[in-house]
Amino acid sequence: MAPKPPQPAARVAGRKQDVWTIVNEGAAASPKQPIVNMGQGFFGYNPPNFIIDAAKQALDKVECNQYSPTRGRPRLKKALADAYSPLWGRKLNPDTEITITTGANEGLGRNMPEDELHADLN
């Protein structure tokens, strides 16, 4: 007998909309407009060829085919600190003032934990 397929949790089983529809409707209903969506992008075009070529070359490098350190690669953090220090008019510390995240939502949640998103899901 085949195992029963996974079922949604009872608290969400009756929902007719997916989370992205709920988020989009909430953004559309916001009194503050325009809303800047910092979520995943769905581009209708390819990046420039030099980016595609660089991505293909990166696949051949062993060091590019593993998880990065959770706090970010030190070389990347230093490069970002060096690049942004002049913009801030002071030297940025790559270990305490540069945060590497996997996406915008993670970065916003990490750096602005006091902000909340309220949604009426009923």
Sequence and secondary structure as in RCSB ss.txt:
>XXXX:A:sequence
MAPKPPQPAARVAGRKQDVWTIVNEGAAASPKQPIVNMGQGFFGYNPPNFIIDAAKQALDKVECNQYSPTRGRPR
LKKALADAYSPLWGRKLNPDTEITITTGANEGLGRNMPEDELHADLN
>XXXX:A:secstr
         HHHHT  S HHHHHHHHHHH SS S    S    SS   HHHHHHHHHHHT GGGSS   TT  HH
HHHHHHHHHHHHHTS   TTTS    SSHHHHHHHH TT        
